[in-house]
Amino acid sequence: MTNKEKIRIKLKELSLKIDGSMEYGINALTIADKLGLQRNLVSHVLNELTKEEEAIKINKRPVYFMSKEVYEEDSDRFTLISDYIKEINYLNTNNDIDNFKELIGASGSLKDVVQQCKSAVSYPPNGLPFLLIGSSGVGKSFLAQKVYDYARNCSYIKEGAPFEIFNCAEYANNPELFSAILFGSAKGAYTGADSDRIGLIEKANGGYLFLDEIHRLPPEGQEKLFLFLDKGIFRRLGETEKKRHASVRLIFATTENPENKFLQTFLRRIPLILKIPSFKERPLKEKLDLIDNFYKREALNINRDIIVNSQVINILINSNAHGNIGKIINAIKLSCANSLNNTQEKRTKVLKVKINNLHKDIIERDEDISFNNLNINNMFISCSEKNDRDYLNTHINKASGITEELNEAIKELEKGKITEEEFFINGTKIFNDLIDHIVFNEKYRNSKNVIYRSIEKTVESTLHFMNLNYGIDYLTNSSEIMANLITYFVEFQNEGYIKEEISLIEQLSKKFHKEYKLVLKIIEDIHNNLDLEINKEVEIYLLIYIRSLDKSIQNNVNAIIIAHGHSTASSIAGVANRLFGKYIFEPFDMPIESSPLDISNKILEYVKTIDTSKGLLILVDMGSLETIYILLEKEIYGDIAIVDNVSTKLVLDIGSRILSLQPLKQIAEESSKKNVSKVNYIESTKKKTDVIITTCITGIGTASKIKDLLNSCFNEDEVKVVAYDYESLKENGKEDFVFKQYNVKLIIGTNDPKIENIPFISLENLIMKKADSVLFNTLKGIVDNNIIEKINKEAVKLFTLENVLNYLTILNPDKIVDQVEDALTNLERSLGFKLENDLKISLYIHISCMIERLVIKDPIMNYRDCEDFEQCHVHFIKMTRKAFSVIENFYRVEIPISEIGFIYDSIKNKVKNFDL
């Protein structure tokens, strides 16, 4: 029996056993464990069965599969899958419901802006007002229209809801007339007011009001908006008693810095401020898409195909036009008009746009343009309705399956199921599969455009630099391989990343800091040269690829070379690294005009990225640098050896000793004797900086907010606070990198990571004033008694439940406390026991932060062993969903299994023998 047949049978067998109201299906790992097969193989086969319509794929996290035969025989039993299929079918038939999709940059430079707009639209009960900032012509009005369309199509407002636009500049010098137009006026309010008139506020009731050029609104005009922003109440001009109500969603726009133009009291009433990038700030791909789109409009208008000369595109891409996108649109219209006017044969079907068709202003203004520096081809624009760049919408099911495999491997590494070496072995195979798919994909191969060629050229230059300076030898086709990978993600997959990828990069970048530095060099060069944003998944793939080329980059001792001159250190390090074929030496060039302090600051930035516990070897060229350790020894952990009179001969001798894994002291002493150099050896006596760590079981985001809250009690000069990842503390204990860098005095957070000999204070104990003695004893060893007394006074005022909730979330603390209280009461009834007060306060904080994450569409999905939790705690999940159903309905959210897992952990950590 083939593996495919085994997997098909096992999928059917397990599908028959699942609870269709609680489970979506079976994941690849479960089948792999049952059959003793590799998960990658099982995942590949399941995707094949899906294509062959023998399986149903449920694209959740993790991905589930279900036997199609089993589902169709009794679809009523599988309610979760049925709901999922209905949702997918709805989205497929209404794929234009997300009006932001037609906004170029919605998944790129405008991704965060769009996400925040959606959050503002969906925030109950009537959305959030927000301010759009950007220079003239960047598309603020267009975005406001898209927000309105999105709100209407998603039923946040009614189908026929109004959308009113008002330009404040028109009435900037007449506050009374402004008030009349905005709020309306009563009969007799001013000369000529012979009847009551409604204002824009009333006209926009139930919909949106867009106030453009809001900076032109005088202070008295801003003040008149306060009451309406706060309570939805207003009066018409001339009315003194009657209060009117309206439900209007407000969007403001300005070209100015809001801090300089608005009353602070007005700004405080606008919770969301969004900056729109200019055309110049847009990535290369978006600039090309915008130009393509605007020429497409003209092709449809004049009913002719258009060929745009490559030099025209190059000028438009590099344009510094002050009118931004609006100016580019006008330049494109005019270029088509000029070309059409100059065309000899008026009936010709193809219009050719050349440089002389552009207005002279756009060329003369940009004299520094380097013509065709991106090797751009001519652009062909068809006058038919079809998309000329269909490759951008290529289906990527297979590639999605491959990247899904990488994410599974990341999770396995995070859970400790595989070692780092096994991860790199699996990752190399996954990387090769993806490259094969990209290279042999005909649609992609035919779409190798200006972006690919520009990326390949940049990568090739970067690799040459790496070889000269770091001695890393690459395969002859390395630049092509990397360019294919990067271009593919820029074109098709650059839509963000999962939190596990961020965590993995942080973990691997410390252990494989030299490989990661090379990755960052590639990313940095592409960003600087081409203005392209690259996501974290690409960083992981590049790290895997570079690691596969040279598996022995890591050394026992970190060695740096410091020499006077613009390239002396780089030259010596480059020669040595190339001869050894390994990245051993890090160069720091020191121009004559630089001071030891300048170079020390550069080195300090470098050592923050590496582990110096095994020592740092510093090679210098002359006496002025020998004392550099004085500036470094307080910041570096581990011994320091400084050897002077650096030369290529000395560096080669030291490099061979480093590769032989000799200890730092032996390397320094023996090499200095052999090469007539002096050595200064400084044993580590550094006292690590005392710190308080803030942490949260749900991730670094909340930990950072707790840090900010603590910093309201004391400043960084008094007590240093560091926000840190809970899972890293829990898993690594005292071996974690943070304990090598700092002297951790105290941990404050939502859950105790149980670090030996490090006291822990929970947020709920701070609120309940149960942590005074621990806080006092900790601070006693860091600051004097006067500061401790000040901190205690501030903490009493600051750490109340309402204030903490107000600080950690954007939710109304009074309302959320009541809502969570009701939900916890329902949960207590289901559990059959009362929750202690300290646990309740902990849950108030955790659940409030969770609701905010769900409202802004940023839930935590990386709960450890999520699949096991879902299978083992079905009853608790069902009880929690029931208890929180009112909150889910009120905020229009759905609590995912991962978030329920964190609630379970919070209870289990405080309640003995709790297991449900």
Secondary structure, DSSP 8 states (H G I E B T S, - for coil): --HHHHHHHHHHHHHHHS-TTT---B-HHHHHHHHT--HHHHHHHHHHHHHTTSEEEE-SSS-EEEEHHHHHHSGGG-HHHHHHHHHHHHHHHTTTS-GGGGSTTTTTTTHHHHHHHHHHHHSTTT---EEEE--TTSSHHHHHHHHHHHHHHTTSS-TT--EEEEEGGGGTT-HHHHHHHHHEE-TTSSTT--S-EE-HHHHTTTSEEEEESGGGS-HHHHHHHHHHHHHSEE--BT-SS--EE---EEEEEESS-HHHHS-HHHHTT--EEEE---TTTS-HHHHHHHHHHHHHHHHHHHT-EEEE-HHHHHHHHT---TTHHHHHHHHHHHHHHHHHHH-SSTT-SEEEE-GGGS-HHHHHTTTT--TTTT----EEE-SSSS-TTGGGG---HHHHHHHHHHHHHHHHHHTTSS-HHHHHHHHHHHHHHHHHHHHT-HHHHTT--HHHHHHHHHHHHHHHHHHHHH-----TTHHHHHHHHHHHIIIII-S---HHHHHHHHHHHHHTHHHHHHHHHHHHHHHHHH-----HHHHHHHHHHHHHH-TT---SSEEEEEEEBSSHHHHHHHHHHHHHTS--EEEEEE-TT--HHHHHHHHHHHHTTS--TT-EEEEESSGGGGGGHHHHTTT--S-EEEE-S--HHHHHHHHHHHHTT--HHHHHHHHHHHTT--EEEE------EEEEEEE-TT-HHHHHHHHHHHTTTS-TTT-EEEE--HHHHHHHGGGSHHHHHEEEEEEEESS----TT--EEEHHHHHTT--HHHHHHHHHTTS-HHHHHHHHHHHHHH--HHHHHHHH-SS-HHHHHHHHHHHHHHHHHHHTS---HHHHHHHHHHHHHHHHHHHTT------TTHHHHHHH-HHHHHHHHHHTHHHHHHHT----HHHHHHHHHHHHTTSTT---
